[in-house]
């Protein structure tokens, strides 16, 4: 039997290096776990939102956030998720909260919203 405290899995946020939209091996592992979780919980649709830290122009950061969301989406489809089950957008730096490198690290991400 499963432990009493084992609830449903969580779809985790993916984080990125500074000015990067490439997936690290740890990000790919986490995306794989997210895809398994999506199937376990029968999540039909996910919306991916790309974020950046506040450095760079607003236009550049919107594009970077979009590339981040799309790189995660592309990897998810390579793992068998239907493209029609995924949508993506970018908020760029609009929602960033960090004021230094430690905080900015948390701003460079792709989040998932069940639809």
QUIGIQUI-V871538 format. One record per run of one state. SS is the DSSP state (alpha for helix, beta for strand, coil for the rest). FROM is the first residue (numbers start at 0). TO is the last residue. If there is no record, write none. Layout:
[[SS/FROM/TO] [SS/FROM/TO]]
//
This chain:
[[coil/0/12] [beta/13/14] [coil/15/23] [alpha/24/39] [coil/40/44] [beta/45/50] [coil/51/56] [alpha/57/77] [coil/78/81] [alpha/82/84] [beta/85/91] [coil/92/99] [alpha/100/106] [coil/107/107] [beta/108/113] [coil/114/114]]
//
